[in-house]
Protein backbone atom coordinates (compact mmCIF):
# COMPACT_ATOMS: atom_id res chain seq x y z
CA UNK A 1 0.00 0.00 0.00
CA UNK A 2 2.93 2.33 0.63
CA UNK A 3 3.96 2.03 -3.02
CA UNK A 4 0.55 3.24 -4.22
CA UNK A 5 0.65 6.30 -1.95
CA UNK A 6 4.19 7.14 -2.99
CA UNK A 7 3.23 6.89 -6.69
CA UNK A 8 0.29 9.22 -6.02
CA UNK A 9 2.59 11.61 -4.18
CA UNK A 10 5.13 11.65 -7.02
CA UNK A 11 2.37 12.28 -9.59
CA UNK A 12 0.94 15.17 -7.55
CA UNK A 13 4.42 16.61 -6.98
CA UNK A 14 5.16 16.43 -10.72
CA UNK A 15 1.90 18.19 -11.58
CA UNK A 16 2.74 20.88 -9.02
CA UNK A 17 6.22 21.42 -10.47
CA UNK A 18 4.87 21.66 -14.03
CA UNK A 19 2.21 24.14 -12.90
CA UNK A 20 4.78 26.19 -11.01
CA UNK A 21 7.14 26.42 -13.97
CA UNK A 22 4.73 26.79 -16.87
CA UNK A 23 2.03 29.17 -15.60
CA UNK A 24 2.18 32.94 -15.24
CA UNK A 25 -1.03 33.52 -13.28
CA UNK A 26 -0.22 34.12 -9.62
CA UNK A 27 -3.26 32.17 -8.39
CA UNK A 28 -2.26 29.11 -10.44
CA UNK A 29 1.29 29.41 -9.10
CA UNK A 30 -0.10 29.48 -5.55
CA UNK A 31 -2.28 26.42 -6.21
CA UNK A 32 0.78 24.60 -7.57
CA UNK A 33 2.69 25.38 -4.38
CA UNK A 34 -0.21 24.02 -2.34
CA UNK A 35 -0.22 20.88 -4.49
CA UNK A 36 3.49 20.41 -3.74
CA UNK A 37 2.86 20.74 0.00
CA UNK A 38 -0.03 18.28 -0.10
CA UNK A 39 2.01 15.71 -2.01
CA UNK A 40 4.67 15.92 0.69
CA UNK A 41 1.95 15.48 3.32
CA UNK A 42 0.67 12.34 1.59
CA UNK A 43 4.13 10.82 1.51
CA UNK A 44 4.81 11.73 5.15
CA UNK A 45 1.56 10.17 6.33
CA UNK A 46 2.09 7.04 4.22
CA UNK A 47 5.61 6.53 5.54
CA UNK A 48 4.44 7.21 9.08
CA UNK A 49 1.64 4.64 8.79
CA UNK A 50 4.01 2.09 7.29
CA UNK A 51 6.56 2.51 10.08
CA UNK A 52 3.86 2.77 12.81
CA UNK A 53 5.42 6.01 14.01
CA UNK A 54 3.39 9.17 14.56
CA UNK A 55 6.18 11.75 14.33
CA UNK A 56 5.70 12.27 10.58
CA UNK A 57 1.98 12.73 11.11
CA UNK A 58 2.71 15.50 13.59
CA UNK A 59 5.01 17.13 11.04
CA UNK A 60 2.25 16.84 8.47
CA UNK A 61 -0.18 18.64 10.79
CA UNK A 62 2.36 21.44 11.23
CA UNK A 63 2.68 21.74 7.43
CA UNK A 64 -1.12 21.96 7.13
CA UNK A 65 -1.23 24.72 9.76
CA UNK A 66 1.50 26.66 7.95
CA UNK A 67 -0.35 26.24 4.64
CA UNK A 68 -3.54 27.60 6.19
CA UNK A 69 -1.81 30.74 7.43
CA UNK A 70 -0.05 31.04 4.08
CA UNK A 71 -3.43 30.92 2.32
CA UNK A 72 -4.69 33.91 4.31
CA UNK A 73 -1.56 35.92 3.49
CA UNK A 74 -1.65 35.04 -0.20
CA UNK A 75 -5.33 35.91 -0.57
CA UNK A 76 -4.76 39.37 0.92
CA UNK A 77 -1.74 39.76 -1.35
CA UNK A 78 -3.84 38.82 -4.38
CA UNK A 79 -6.41 41.49 -3.51
CA UNK A 80 -3.75 44.18 -3.13
CA UNK A 81 -1.97 43.21 -6.36
CA UNK A 82 -5.21 43.10 -8.33
CA UNK A 83 -6.23 46.53 -7.04
CA UNK A 84 -2.88 48.02 -8.07
CA UNK A 85 -2.44 46.42 -11.51
CA UNK A 86 -5.91 45.07 -12.44
CA UNK A 87 -4.29 41.78 -13.38
CA UNK A 88 -2.65 38.82 -11.69
CA UNK A 89 -0.17 38.02 -14.47
CA UNK A 90 3.26 37.40 -12.93
CA UNK A 91 5.02 39.08 -15.88
CA UNK A 92 3.51 42.46 -14.94
CA UNK A 93 5.07 42.53 -11.50
CA UNK A 94 8.64 43.67 -11.16
CA UNK A 95 10.05 43.56 -7.66
CA UNK A 96 12.99 45.88 -8.33
CA UNK A 97 11.01 48.83 -9.68
CA UNK A 98 8.74 50.80 -7.41
CA UNK A 99 7.49 53.53 -9.78
CA UNK A 100 5.58 51.45 -12.33
KOLDO-60763 format. One record per atom (N, C-alpha, C): residue number from 1; residue in one letter; atom name; x, y, z. Coordinates in steps of 0.001 Angstrom, whole numbers. Atoms other than C-alpha are relative to their C-alpha. Layout:
! residues N
<num->NUM; residu->A; atome->CA; xx->X; yy->Y; zz->Z>
...
! end
This chain:
! residues 100
<num->1; residu->X; atome->N; xx->816; yy->-1199; zz->0>
<num->1; residu->X; atome->CA; xx->0; yy->0; zz->0>
<num->1; residu->X; atome->C; xx->858; yy->1261; zz->0>
<num->2; residu->X; atome->N; xx->-900; yy->-1150; zz->-24>
<num->2; residu->X; atome->CA; xx->2927; yy->2334; zz->626>
<num->2; residu->X; atome->C; xx->396; yy->406; zz->-1410>
<num->3; residu->X; atome->N; xx->-417; yy->-283; zz->1373>
<num->3; residu->X; atome->CA; xx->3956; yy->2029; zz->-3015>
<num->3; residu->X; atome->C; xx->-1065; yy->804; zz->-737>
<num->4; residu->X; atome->N; xx->1080; yy->-724; zz->674>
<num->4; residu->X; atome->CA; xx->552; yy->3245; zz->-4222>
<num->4; residu->X; atome->C; xx->-55; yy->1459; zz->465>
<num->5; residu->X; atome->N; xx->7; yy->-1370; zz->-510>
<num->5; residu->X; atome->CA; xx->647; yy->6295; zz->-1945>
<num->5; residu->X; atome->C; xx->1218; yy->791; zz->-487>
<num->6; residu->X; atome->N; xx->-1191; yy->-699; zz->486>
<num->6; residu->X; atome->CA; xx->4189; yy->7139; zz->-2993>
<num->6; residu->X; atome->C; xx->-124; yy->339; zz->-1484>
<num->7; residu->X; atome->N; xx->226; yy->-299; zz->1424>
<num->7; residu->X; atome->CA; xx->3233; yy->6892; zz->-6689>
<num->7; residu->X; atome->C; xx->-949; yy->1187; zz->-128>
<num->8; residu->X; atome->N; xx->923; yy->-1127; zz->5>
<num->8; residu->X; atome->CA; xx->290; yy->9223; zz->-6017>
<num->8; residu->X; atome->C; xx->709; yy->1285; zz->391>
<num->9; residu->X; atome->N; xx->-741; yy->-1171; zz->-451>
<num->9; residu->X; atome->CA; xx->2593; yy->11612; zz->-4176>
<num->9; residu->X; atome->C; xx->943; yy->523; zz->-1075>
<num->10; residu->X; atome->N; xx->-920; yy->-416; zz->1075>
<num->10; residu->X; atome->CA; xx->5131; yy->11649; zz->-7023>
<num->10; residu->X; atome->C; xx->-779; yy->622; zz->-1152>
<num->11; residu->X; atome->N; xx->819; yy->-568; zz->1080>
<num->11; residu->X; atome->CA; xx->2372; yy->12278; zz->-9588>
<num->11; residu->X; atome->C; xx->-474; yy->1399; zz->372>
<num->12; residu->X; atome->N; xx->452; yy->-1319; zz->-434>
<num->12; residu->X; atome->CA; xx->944; yy->15168; zz->-7555>
<num->12; residu->X; atome->C; xx->1148; yy->997; zz->60>
<num->13; residu->X; atome->N; xx->-1168; yy->-885; zz->-55>
<num->13; residu->X; atome->CA; xx->4417; yy->16608; zz->-6976>
<num->13; residu->X; atome->C; xx->420; yy->424; zz->-1413>
<num->14; residu->X; atome->N; xx->-364; yy->-322; zz->1382>
<num->14; residu->X; atome->CA; xx->5156; yy->16427; zz->-10717>
<num->14; residu->X; atome->C; xx->-975; yy->995; zz->-610>
<num->15; residu->X; atome->N; xx->996; yy->-949; zz->507>
<num->15; residu->X; atome->CA; xx->1898; yy->18194; zz->-11576>
<num->15; residu->X; atome->C; xx->233; yy->1374; zz->609>
<num->16; residu->X; atome->N; xx->-278; yy->-1273; zz->-656>
<num->16; residu->X; atome->CA; xx->2740; yy->20885; zz->-9024>
<num->16; residu->X; atome->C; xx->1226; yy->695; zz->-573>
<num->17; residu->X; atome->N; xx->-1210; yy->-589; zz->589>
<num->17; residu->X; atome->CA; xx->6225; yy->21425; zz->-10467>
<num->17; residu->X; atome->C; xx->-292; yy->547; zz->-1393>
<num->18; residu->X; atome->N; xx->340; yy->-455; zz->1357>
<num->18; residu->X; atome->CA; xx->4868; yy->21659; zz->-14030>
<num->18; residu->X; atome->C; xx->-855; yy->1260; zz->72>
<num->19; residu->X; atome->N; xx->829; yy->-1192; zz->-155>
<num->19; residu->X; atome->CA; xx->2211; yy->24141; zz->-12901>
<num->19; residu->X; atome->C; xx->781; yy->1198; zz->496>
<num->20; residu->X; atome->N; xx->-819; yy->-1092; zz->-539>
<num->20; residu->X; atome->CA; xx->4778; yy->26193; zz->-11008>
<num->20; residu->X; atome->C; xx->900; yy->602; zz->-1073>
<num->21; residu->X; atome->N; xx->-926; yy->-473; zz->1018>
<num->21; residu->X; atome->CA; xx->7136; yy->26425; zz->-13965>
<num->21; residu->X; atome->C; xx->-712; yy->605; zz->-1206>
<num->22; residu->X; atome->N; xx->587; yy->-365; zz->1292>
<num->22; residu->X; atome->CA; xx->4732; yy->26789; zz->-16870>
<num->22; residu->X; atome->C; xx->-1041; yy->1104; zz->61>
<num->23; residu->X; atome->N; xx->1088; yy->-979; zz->-66>
<num->23; residu->X; atome->CA; xx->2029; yy->29166; zz->-15603>
<num->23; residu->X; atome->C; xx->503; yy->1360; zz->438>
<num->24; residu->X; atome->N; xx->-365; yy->-1361; zz->-357>
<num->24; residu->X; atome->CA; xx->2177; yy->32939; zz->-15242>
<num->24; residu->X; atome->C; xx->-1046; yy->654; zz->897>
<num->25; residu->X; atome->N; xx->1016; yy->-551; zz->-877>
<num->25; residu->X; atome->CA; xx->-1028; yy->33524; zz->-13281>
<num->25; residu->X; atome->C; xx->391; yy->-293; zz->1447>
<num->26; residu->X; atome->N; xx->-469; yy->131; zz->-1374>
<num->26; residu->X; atome->CA; xx->-224; yy->34123; zz->-9619>
<num->26; residu->X; atome->C; xx->-869; yy->-989; zz->787>
<num->27; residu->X; atome->N; xx->878; yy->929; zz->-718>
<num->27; residu->X; atome->CA; xx->-3265; yy->32168; zz->-8393>
<num->27; residu->X; atome->C; xx->342; yy->-1439; zz->-359>
<num->28; residu->X; atome->N; xx->-371; yy->1356; zz->415>
<num->28; residu->X; atome->CA; xx->-2260; yy->29106; zz->-10436>
<num->28; residu->X; atome->C; xx->1355; yy->-384; zz->607>
<num->29; residu->X; atome->N; xx->-1289; yy->263; zz->-640>
<num->29; residu->X; atome->CA; xx->1287; yy->29407; zz->-9097>
<num->29; residu->X; atome->C; xx->-205; yy->-352; zz->1475>
<num->30; residu->X; atome->N; xx->298; yy->294; zz->-1401>
<num->30; residu->X; atome->CA; xx->-102; yy->29485; zz->-5550>
<num->30; residu->X; atome->C; xx->-624; yy->-1385; zz->143>
<num->31; residu->X; atome->N; xx->621; yy->1331; zz->-71>
<num->31; residu->X; atome->CA; xx->-2276; yy->26424; zz->-6208>
<num->31; residu->X; atome->C; xx->1022; yy->-1101; zz->-261>
<num->32; residu->X; atome->N; xx->-1058; yy->984; zz->253>
<num->32; residu->X; atome->CA; xx->782; yy->24604; zz->-7567>
<num->32; residu->X; atome->C; xx->870; yy->-202; zz->1234>
<num->33; residu->X; atome->N; xx->-765; yy->104; zz->-1237>
<num->33; residu->X; atome->CA; xx->2691; yy->25376; zz->-4379>
<num->33; residu->X; atome->C; xx->-777; yy->-814; zz->1033>
<num->34; residu->X; atome->N; xx->828; yy->775; zz->-922>
<num->34; residu->X; atome->CA; xx->-213; yy->24016; zz->-2340>
<num->34; residu->X; atome->C; xx->-25; yy->-1480; zz->-392>
<num->35; residu->X; atome->N; xx->-27; yy->1387; zz->468>
<num->35; residu->X; atome->CA; xx->-217; yy->20879; zz->-4491>
<num->35; residu->X; atome->C; xx->1313; yy->-668; zz->392>
<num->36; residu->X; atome->N; xx->-1297; yy->534; zz->-444>
<num->36; residu->X; atome->CA; xx->3492; yy->20412; zz->-3742>
<num->36; residu->X; atome->C; xx->-22; yy->-332; zz->1492>
<num->37; residu->X; atome->N; xx->66; yy->246; zz->-1446>
<num->37; residu->X; atome->CA; xx->2865; yy->20737; zz->3>
<num->37; residu->X; atome->C; xx->-880; yy->-1202; zz->324>
<num->38; residu->X; atome->N; xx->898; yy->1124; zz->-271>
<num->38; residu->X; atome->CA; xx->-32; yy->18283; zz->-101>
<num->38; residu->X; atome->C; xx->606; yy->-1331; zz->-439>
<num->39; residu->X; atome->N; xx->-650; yy->1251; zz->402>
<num->39; residu->X; atome->CA; xx->2011; yy->15713; zz->-2007>
<num->39; residu->X; atome->C; xx->1038; yy->-430; zz->1038>
<num->40; residu->X; atome->N; xx->-945; yy->319; zz->-1077>
<num->40; residu->X; atome->CA; xx->4674; yy->15919; zz->692>
<num->40; residu->X; atome->C; xx->-752; yy->-534; zz->1218>
<num->41; residu->X; atome->N; xx->807; yy->491; zz->-1121>
<num->41; residu->X; atome->CA; xx->1953; yy->15479; zz->3318>
<num->41; residu->X; atome->C; xx->-446; yy->-1439; zz->-222>
<num->42; residu->X; atome->N; xx->418; yy->1373; zz->293>
<num->42; residu->X; atome->CA; xx->672; yy->12340; zz->1586>
<num->42; residu->X; atome->C; xx->1148; yy->-974; zz->214>
<num->43; residu->X; atome->N; xx->-1138; yy->907; zz->-174>
<num->43; residu->X; atome->CA; xx->4128; yy->10818; zz->1506>
<num->43; residu->X; atome->C; xx->405; yy->-116; zz->1468>
<num->44; residu->X; atome->N; xx->-330; yy->61; zz->-1423>
<num->44; residu->X; atome->CA; xx->4813; yy->11732; zz->5151>
<num->44; residu->X; atome->C; xx->-973; yy->-900; zz->762>
<num->45; residu->X; atome->N; xx->994; yy->807; zz->-697>
<num->45; residu->X; atome->CA; xx->1565; yy->10175; zz->6329>
<num->45; residu->X; atome->C; xx->111; yy->-1468; zz->-398>
<num->46; residu->X; atome->N; xx->-143; yy->1391; zz->447>
<num->46; residu->X; atome->CA; xx->2088; yy->7042; zz->4215>
<num->46; residu->X; atome->C; xx->1216; yy->-666; zz->648>
<num->47; residu->X; atome->N; xx->-1193; yy->559; zz->-638>
<num->47; residu->X; atome->CA; xx->5609; yy->6528; zz->5544>
<num->47; residu->X; atome->C; xx->-227; yy->-184; zz->1492>
<num->48; residu->X; atome->N; xx->286; yy->95; zz->-1422>
<num->48; residu->X; atome->CA; xx->4435; yy->7211; zz->9083>
<num->48; residu->X; atome->C; xx->-901; yy->-1193; zz->314>
<num->49; residu->X; atome->N; xx->892; yy->1146; zz->-220>
<num->49; residu->X; atome->CA; xx->1636; yy->4644; zz->8792>
<num->49; residu->X; atome->C; xx->735; yy->-1308; zz->-239>
<num->50; residu->X; atome->N; xx->-747; yy->1220; zz->293>
<num->50; residu->X; atome->CA; xx->4014; yy->2090; zz->7288>
<num->50; residu->X; atome->C; xx->976; yy->-357; zz->1116>
<num->51; residu->X; atome->N; xx->-965; yy->230; zz->-1076>
<num->51; residu->X; atome->CA; xx->6558; yy->2514; zz->10084>
<num->51; residu->X; atome->C; xx->-644; yy->-57; zz->1379>
<num->52; residu->X; atome->N; xx->738; yy->-39; zz->-1276>
<num->52; residu->X; atome->CA; xx->3861; yy->2774; zz->12810>
<num->52; residu->X; atome->C; xx->612; yy->1008; zz->956>
<num->53; residu->X; atome->N; xx->-586; yy->-1084; zz->-781>
<num->53; residu->X; atome->CA; xx->5420; yy->6010; zz->14008>
<num->53; residu->X; atome->C; xx->-811; yy->1260; zz->-283>
<num->54; residu->X; atome->N; xx->877; yy->-1156; zz->193>
<num->54; residu->X; atome->CA; xx->3390; yy->9168; zz->14558>
<num->54; residu->X; atome->C; xx->745; yy->1325; zz->-159>
<num->55; residu->X; atome->N; xx->-735; yy->-1259; zz->77>
<num->55; residu->X; atome->CA; xx->6179; yy->11747; zz->14326>
<num->55; residu->X; atome->C; xx->-177; yy->677; zz->-1355>
<num->56; residu->X; atome->N; xx->218; yy->-600; zz->1320>
<num->56; residu->X; atome->CA; xx->5705; yy->12266; zz->10577>
<num->56; residu->X; atome->C; xx->-1415; yy->545; zz->-132>
<num->57; residu->X; atome->N; xx->1359; yy->-520; zz->30>
<num->57; residu->X; atome->CA; xx->1976; yy->12734; zz->11114>
<num->57; residu->X; atome->C; xx->-80; yy->1340; zz->720>
<num->58; residu->X; atome->N; xx->-56; yy->-1275; zz->-700>
<num->58; residu->X; atome->CA; xx->2706; yy->15504; zz->13593>
<num->58; residu->X; atome->C; xx->629; yy->1062; zz->-904>
<num->59; residu->X; atome->N; xx->-623; yy->-934; zz->936>
<num->59; residu->X; atome->CA; xx->5013; yy->17134; zz->11045>
<num->59; residu->X; atome->C; xx->-979; yy->388; zz->-1106>
<num->60; residu->X; atome->N; xx->997; yy->-271; zz->1024>
<num->60; residu->X; atome->CA; xx->2246; yy->16842; zz->8466>
<num->60; residu->X; atome->C; xx->-1050; yy->986; zz->503>
<num->61; residu->X; atome->N; xx->952; yy->-950; zz->-575>
<num->61; residu->X; atome->CA; xx->-180; yy->18642; zz->10794>
<num->61; residu->X; atome->C; xx->600; yy->1401; zz->95>
<num->62; residu->X; atome->N; xx->-668; yy->-1298; zz->-43>
<num->62; residu->X; atome->CA; xx->2361; yy->21439; zz->11230>
<num->62; residu->X; atome->C; xx->41; yy->616; zz->-1397>
<num->63; residu->X; atome->N; xx->-14; yy->-494; zz->1379>
<num->63; residu->X; atome->CA; xx->2678; yy->21740; zz->7433>
<num->63; residu->X; atome->C; xx->-1388; yy->492; zz->-402>
<num->64; residu->X; atome->N; xx->1367; yy->-433; zz->307>
<num->64; residu->X; atome->CA; xx->-1116; yy->21956; zz->7134>
<num->64; residu->X; atome->C; xx->-318; yy->1321; zz->680>
<num->65; residu->X; atome->N; xx->227; yy->-1261; zz->-704>
<num->65; residu->X; atome->CA; xx->-1229; yy->24722; zz->9757>
<num->65; residu->X; atome->C; xx->742; yy->1149; zz->-670>
<num->66; residu->X; atome->N; xx->-764; yy->-1039; zz->699>
<num->66; residu->X; atome->CA; xx->1498; yy->26658; zz->7953>
<num->66; residu->X; atome->C; xx->-659; yy->335; zz->-1333>
<num->67; residu->X; atome->N; xx->668; yy->-240; zz->1281>
<num->67; residu->X; atome->CA; xx->-348; yy->26235; zz->4641>
<num->67; residu->X; atome->C; xx->-1280; yy->806; zz->186>
<num->68; residu->X; atome->N; xx->1217; yy->-762; zz->-261>
<num->68; residu->X; atome->CA; xx->-3544; yy->27601; zz->6193>
<num->68; residu->X; atome->C; xx->315; yy->1476; zz->244>
<num->69; residu->X; atome->N; xx->-383; yy->-1406; zz->-223>
<num->69; residu->X; atome->CA; xx->-1806; yy->30744; zz->7429>
<num->69; residu->X; atome->C; xx->558; yy->617; zz->-1276>
<num->70; residu->X; atome->N; xx->-511; yy->-469; zz->1283>
<num->70; residu->X; atome->CA; xx->-45; yy->31039; zz->4083>
<num->70; residu->X; atome->C; xx->-1150; yy->363; zz->-943>
<num->71; residu->X; atome->N; xx->1159; yy->-276; zz->861>
<num->71; residu->X; atome->CA; xx->-3425; yy->30921; zz->2322>
<num->71; residu->X; atome->C; xx->-602; yy->1358; zz->332>
<num->72; residu->X; atome->N; xx->542; yy->-1302; zz->-385>
<num->72; residu->X; atome->CA; xx->-4685; yy->33910; zz->4315>
<num->72; residu->X; atome->C; xx->894; yy->1132; zz->-484>
<num->73; residu->X; atome->N; xx->-926; yy->-1040; zz->460>
<num->73; residu->X; atome->CA; xx->-1561; yy->35919; zz->3494>
<num->73; residu->X; atome->C; xx->-41; yy->167; zz->-1521>
<num->74; residu->X; atome->N; xx->25; yy->-72; zz->1454>
<num->74; residu->X; atome->CA; xx->-1650; yy->35041; zz->-202>
<num->74; residu->X; atome->C; xx->-1295; yy->613; zz->-511>
<num->75; residu->X; atome->N; xx->1266; yy->-568; zz->466>
<num->75; residu->X; atome->CA; xx->-5335; yy->35912; zz->-568>
<num->75; residu->X; atome->C; xx->-17; yy->1520; zz->195>
<num->76; residu->X; atome->N; xx->-78; yy->-1448; zz->-186>
<num->76; residu->X; atome->CA; xx->-4763; yy->39365; zz->921>
<num->76; residu->X; atome->C; xx->993; yy->621; zz->-984>
<num->77; residu->X; atome->N; xx->-958; yy->-482; zz->991>
<num->77; residu->X; atome->CA; xx->-1738; yy->39764; zz->-1345>
<num->77; residu->X; atome->C; xx->-620; yy->64; zz->-1392>
<num->78; residu->X; atome->N; xx->673; yy->-2; zz->1302>
<num->78; residu->X; atome->CA; xx->-3842; yy->38823; zz->-4379>
<num->78; residu->X; atome->C; xx->-931; yy->1189; zz->-149>
<num->79; residu->X; atome->N; xx->918; yy->-1140; zz->48>
<num->79; residu->X; atome->CA; xx->-6413; yy->41485; zz->-3515>
<num->79; residu->X; atome->C; xx->769; yy->1295; zz->-203>
<num->80; residu->X; atome->N; xx->-808; yy->-1226; zz->130>
<num->80; residu->X; atome->CA; xx->-3749; yy->44176; zz->-3130>
<num->80; residu->X; atome->C; xx->617; yy->106; zz->-1398>
<num->81; residu->X; atome->N; xx->-610; yy->-29; zz->1330>
<num->81; residu->X; atome->CA; xx->-1970; yy->43206; zz->-6358>
<num->81; residu->X; atome->C; xx->-1039; yy->262; zz->-1095>
<num->82; residu->X; atome->N; xx->1028; yy->-211; zz->1017>
<num->82; residu->X; atome->CA; xx->-5212; yy->43097; zz->-8333>
<num->82; residu->X; atome->C; xx->-518; yy->1428; zz->31>
<num->83; residu->X; atome->N; xx->424; yy->-1410; zz->-90>
<num->83; residu->X; atome->CA; xx->-6233; yy->46529; zz->-7043>
<num->83; residu->X; atome->C; xx->1025; yy->936; zz->-632>
<num->84; residu->X; atome->N; xx->-1044; yy->-877; zz->546>
<num->84; residu->X; atome->CA; xx->-2883; yy->48020; zz->-8070>
<num->84; residu->X; atome->C; xx->184; yy->-151; zz->-1497>
<num->85; residu->X; atome->N; xx->-322; yy->244; zz->1410>
<num->85; residu->X; atome->CA; xx->-2437; yy->46422; zz->-11507>
<num->85; residu->X; atome->C; xx->-1171; yy->-488; zz->-848>
<num->86; residu->X; atome->N; xx->1188; yy->529; zz->686>
<num->86; residu->X; atome->CA; xx->-5912; yy->45068; zz->-12440>
<num->86; residu->X; atome->C; xx->288; yy->-1289; zz->-757>
<num->87; residu->X; atome->N; xx->-341; yy->1278; zz->601>
<num->87; residu->X; atome->CA; xx->-4287; yy->41785; zz->-13375>
<num->87; residu->X; atome->C; xx->831; yy->-798; zz->1000>
<num->88; residu->X; atome->N; xx->-827; yy->856; zz->-850>
<num->88; residu->X; atome->CA; xx->-2652; yy->38817; zz->-11685>
<num->88; residu->X; atome->C; xx->1028; yy->-757; zz->-821>
<num->89; residu->X; atome->N; xx->-1023; yy->609; zz->835>
<num->89; residu->X; atome->CA; xx->-173; yy->38020; zz->-14466>
<num->89; residu->X; atome->C; xx->1364; yy->283; zz->623>
<num->90; residu->X; atome->N; xx->-1288; yy->-144; zz->-690>
<num->90; residu->X; atome->CA; xx->3259; yy->37405; zz->-12932>
<num->90; residu->X; atome->C; xx->999; yy->815; zz->-814>
<num->91; residu->X; atome->N; xx->-928; yy->-777; zz->823>
<num->91; residu->X; atome->CA; xx->5019; yy->39078; zz->-15880>
<num->91; residu->X; atome->C; xx->-155; yy->1503; zz->210>
<num->92; residu->X; atome->N; xx->221; yy->-1429; zz->-210>
<num->92; residu->X; atome->CA; xx->3508; yy->42461; zz->-14939>
<num->92; residu->X; atome->C; xx->646; yy->530; zz->1267>
<num->93; residu->X; atome->N; xx->-532; yy->-423; zz->-1287>
<num->93; residu->X; atome->CA; xx->5067; yy->42531; zz->-11497>
<num->93; residu->X; atome->C; xx->1518; yy->-75; zz->-10>
<num->94; residu->X; atome->N; xx->-1446; yy->-67; zz->-61>
<num->94; residu->X; atome->CA; xx->8642; yy->43666; zz->-11162>
<num->94; residu->X; atome->C; xx->377; yy->436; zz->1412>
<num->95; residu->X; atome->N; xx->-317; yy->-287; zz->-1393>
<num->95; residu->X; atome->CA; xx->10050; yy->43562; zz->-7656>
<num->95; residu->X; atome->C; xx->985; yy->1162; zz->135>
<num->96; residu->X; atome->N; xx->-1062; yy->-998; zz->-138>
<num->96; residu->X; atome->CA; xx->12988; yy->45878; zz->-8332>
<num->96; residu->X; atome->C; xx->-477; yy->1419; zz->-294>
<num->97; residu->X; atome->N; xx->460; yy->-1355; zz->292>
<num->97; residu->X; atome->CA; xx->11009; yy->48834; zz->-9679>
<num->97; residu->X; atome->C; xx->-1182; yy->345; zz->890>
<num->98; residu->X; atome->N; xx->1079; yy->-413; zz->-884>
<num->98; residu->X; atome->CA; xx->8741; yy->50803; zz->-7406>
<num->98; residu->X; atome->C; xx->-873; yy->1093; zz->-613>
<num->99; residu->X; atome->N; xx->742; yy->-1108; zz->604>
<num->99; residu->X; atome->CA; xx->7490; yy->53531; zz->-9785>
<num->99; residu->X; atome->C; xx->-846; yy->-420; zz->-1189>
<num->100; residu->X; atome->N; xx->790; yy->407; zz->1152>
<num->100; residu->X; atome->CA; xx->5582; yy->51448; zz->-12333>
<num->100; residu->X; atome->C; xx->-1469; yy->182; zz->234>
! end
